[in-house]
Amino acid sequence: MKKIITRLLILTAITALSACGQKPIEDSSSKIITASSSSAEKSSSSGKSSSSKSSSSKSDTTPVTLSTESGLSIKFVNTGAAIDSVSFGGTKIASNGFIVGRCANRIAGGQFTLNGKTYQVAKNNGNDSLHGGDTRGNWKGTIATSQWEKGEVTNSSVTYSYISANGENGYPGEMTLTVKYTLSQTGELLIEYTATTTEDTLCNPTNHLFIDISGSKSYNNLKLWIGADSYTPLNNGIPTGKIVSVEGTKFDYRVEKTFASSNSYDDNLVLNGSDYRKAATLSGSQYKVDVFTDRPGLQLYKENNGNICLESQMFPDAINQANFEDPILRANETFYSKTAYCFSKVS
């Protein structure tokens, strides 16, 4: 019987120490900038916050910027609850980090069977469903392109929520998904996902952050490490169901080495371990990012313009693969997962 991956929300886990290993996650010394009004702009220019905590709504689409004393600045927007940009000392090193779901990555034929019933979800990637599907055909999926409701904003965090209606893109149950971003002074951007549903459904959200760690749209002099001994081979973009060693393949980054820019990547690596742990490190000449997650897989994706994605996730098409863990969220459970991107300067 396949193992069902759901996580009960344990409040004590949220107060754990930063993945970067120094300060607690909730750091009141981070700056917050909510810029649209003239008063907010003045607050931004002075480096001071006009309010330590606020609540807003779906109609409030004002971007939120969190920053650290070291020069790290991260801007968030309502559309897709996205990380709009990540800058260090004025250099943009990541952007367009929208949330995808209900089920990240691909579902073969856009079909799955749950509790004996077969569901057809929206296809937006040829014959398959990608990132939850979209009846308009957008590859990002509906959740990534929708307006989220902005919740509490503090000196170091911002929260967004989205209600996916029962039947949206063909998925059963009304699912409420909440994402909280918290920035610490160590440079850790913690992403916490919480979800509930009125009916059993699929739940596998992730952030599709495009990383340009060199800030130059170039793959030159990048180094990559991924803690994965195995990967899931593909057949026309869909996993075969096998789990294969990375030994001797283009996916072997178990020892940090120069990123192979000549290779194409849009593949799932099977991360070592099962708890919250370090999964990957991408380094440039000036900056680097460490990725921590409690997810079993990491999607390595390479664009043609210098961007790399390191997406924490369940395995692609897991609901249809007998050898993979199921991304099912039951109606009486609460899903909780966390991933962190830790940005720092190369010493």
ZASEVEX-403844 format. One record per residue (C-alpha): x, y negated, z negated. Coordinates in pm, whole numbers, plus 32768, in hexadecimal, padded with zeros to 4 digits. Each point is the difference from the previous one (the first is absolute). Layout:
<atoms>
XYZ ...
</atoms>
This chain:
<atoms>
800080008000 80877EAB805D 805E7F187EE7 7F2B7EC67FEB 80C87EC67FB9 7F417F0D7F23 80807F407ED5 7F3F7F997ECD 80477E997FA5 80CF7FFE7EC2 801B7EA07F7C 814080437F43 80B180548145 7FC87E9F807F 80D57F6F7EE8 812F80D3805B 814F7F5C8038 805D7F708151 808180F68102 812E7F1E8021 804780687E9C 80297EB87F4B 7ECE7F347FA3 7E92805A7FC8 7F217FE98133 7F2D7EDF7F7E 80F67EDD8000 7F667EB17FAA 81307F42807B 7FB28046816F 7F7C7ECF80B5 7EAC7FF480A6 7FA07F1B811D 7E9A7FF48084 80217F128120 7EEC7F5380C0 7F907ED67F36 80DB7ECE7FD7 802480447E8E 807981618046 80FD7F7C80FA 80867F147EF9 801681237F0F 80C680C68102 80F77EE98042 80427FCF7E8E 802F81757FC6 7EF680017EF0 7EB380B07FEF 7EC37F387FD1 7F5E812C7F58 8086813C7F5B 7ECA80CD8050 7ED87FDB80E7 7EE280C58096 7F7A7FD2815E 7F2280AA8101 7FE4807F8163 7FB47E9E8072 814D7F8D7F6F 80F780528114 81157F227F7A 815280B28021 80BA804F7EC0 817A7FED7FE1 80C680A17EE5 81717FB67FD7 812C803E7F21 81197F247F81 80F380BE80E4 7F567F7B813B 7F1981238057 7EB27F818081 7ED680DB8062 7EC27F7D80A1 7EB580BD7FF8 7EBF7FD280CB 7E9C80877FE7 7FF980A68158 806481677FBE 80717F977EA1 81477FCE80B6 81617FA37FA2 80107EEB8102 81767FC27FD8 812B804E7F24 811D7F047FFF 81497FF37F47 80B67EB37FF6 7F317F8B8128 8048813880D3 7ECD80CD805C 804E816F7FC0 7EA3809E8014 7EA47FA78079 7EA08070805E 7FDF80FF7EE7 7E8C8049801F 7F4981137F43 7F85812680CF 7EF981047F9D 7F2280A67FA5 80F281008087 81537F89807A 80A4809C8131 7F5480F580EB 7ED880EB7FF5 7FFE80EF8128 7ED47FCA80DF 7F717F1A7EF7 7F5E812E7F5B 801180A67EAD 7F2A80E97F2F 7FAC7FAA7E97 7F1C80CC7F1D 7F9680D0812C 7F977ED580D2 80BE7F878133 80337E8A8024 80577F42813C 80BB7EBD7FB4 80567EE780EE 8113804480FE 80F27EE48040 813E80B6806B 7FAF80C48139 7F35812C7F91 80687FD47E96 7FA67F217EDC 81177F1E7F7C 80067F477EB3 7E9380417FB3 7F847FC2815E 7F517ED6809D 7ED0800280E3 80977ED480B6 813580CA8055 80F77F337F32 812680E27FA0 80257F557EAD 7EAC807E7F8C 7ED77F457F71 80847FD07E9E 81417F5E807F 7F447F0080CF 7EE67FAF7F0A 7FEA7EE97F01 803E80797E9D 7F7C7F587EC7 810C7F4F7F3A 7FEE804F7E8D 80D87F917EDF 81377F35804E 810D7FD67EF4 81627F787FF5 8085814C8079 7EE180BA80A7 7ED87FF580ED 7EE780FC8026 7F248048812E 7ED680E98029 7F38808D8122 7EBB80C48009 7FF580FA811D 7E9080438042 7F71815F8004 802D807A8164 80FE7EF88065 80BF80948127 7F5281487FAE 808780387E9F 7F1480777EED 7FBE7F367EC4 80287E947FA6 816B7FD77F9A 80837EDB7F36 81757FCA8032 80CB7F107F2B 81697F9D803B 80D07F417F02 814F7F65805B 80EF7FA87EE5 814E7F538032 810A80127EF1 81357F287FD9 80D58130805D 7F707FEC8161 7F1381267FDD 7EB77FE280BA 7F2181077F63 7ECB806D80C4 7EF280B07F35 7ED980A680AD 7EBC80577F4D 7ECD809680A5 7EAB80927FA9 7EF2809580DE 7E8D80537FEC 8037814380C3 812680E7803D 80D87F61810E 81667FD6807C 80EA7F0C7F54 81627FC38079 804D7E898006 81547F6D804C 80A87EB78056 807F7FDE8166 81177F087FAD 80E27FAA8127 81617FD97F78 810C7F3180AF 80FF80117EE8 810F7F5380CE 7F197EDE804F 807F80018165 7F1880F580B6 812E80DF8032 805481667FA1 81747FB47FF4 80B7805A7EC0 7ECF80917F4F 802C81217F10 7EEE80F17F95 7FD681047EEF 7EC980D87FD6 7FD581037EEC 7F67810A80DD 8080815E804D 7EE3804B80F2 7F157F688100 7EBD806180B1 803480438178 7F007F7080F2 7F4380728133 7F767ED280BC 80117F307EC2 7F5081017F23 80BF80DD7F09 801F816E805F 7FCC80607E93 8169806D7FD2 80F67F687F09 8160800B808E 815A7FA77F7C 80957EB58073 815480A9801F 80967FB08154 7EDE7F1D8068 7FDB7E898030 7F3D7FF97EB7 8127805E7F24 80427ECB7F2C 804580BD7EBD 81517F537FF8 7FF17E8C804F 80757FBD8160 7FE07F07811C 7E9D7FF58085 7FEA80B4814D 7F637EE880CD 800D80CD813F 7F0280F27F6E 7E887FCC8002 7F45803B7EBA 7E9380287FA1 8021812E7F1E 7FAB807F7EA5 8116806B7F17 7FBC80E57ED8 80877F4E7ECE 80BE80C07EF7 7F5B800D7EAA 7E977FC17FA2 7FFB7EEC7EFC 803E7E8B8026 81657FF38085 80EA7F4E80EE 7FAE80638166 80D27F2880E8 80F87EE28023 802A7F238132 81297F137FFA 807C7EE480D8 81387F2C7FD9 7F5A7F0F7F09 7EC1809E7F7D 7F7281577FB4 7EB880A07F99 7FD381307F21 7EB680BE801C 7F6580B77ED9 7EBF80CD8012 7F3181197F6D 7F8B8072815B 8082814480A1 804E7F6D8155 80AE7ED980A3 7FB37F958164 81397F8180AF 7F9D7F1A811D 80D87F3280E8 7F847EE480DC 80AB7F768134 80337EAB7F61 80DF80557EDB 7EF3805D7F03 800181407F33 7EE0808A7F31 802980DC7ECD 7E99805D7FAD 7FB080D27ECC 7EE380F28044 7F6481597FFC 806580CC812F 7F5B7FB08150 7EC980CF8053 801D809F7EA5 7E8A80457FEC 801E80E8812E 814880A97FA4 7FF081317F1D 816C7FCE7F98 7FD67E957F8F 7F697F6B7EC6 7EA37F71802D 7FBE7E877FE7 7EA480327F69 7F6A7F127F02 7EDB80927F40 7ED27F337F9B 8045802B7E8A 81707FA28011 80D47EC68015 81267FF780EE 81407F537F90 814D7FED80B2 81287F148003 811B7FA180E8 81087EF47FD4 80E37F4380ED 812B7F797F3F 80AE7EE780BA 815F7F947FA1 81417F6A8084 811980E5806D 811A7FE17F06 
</atoms>
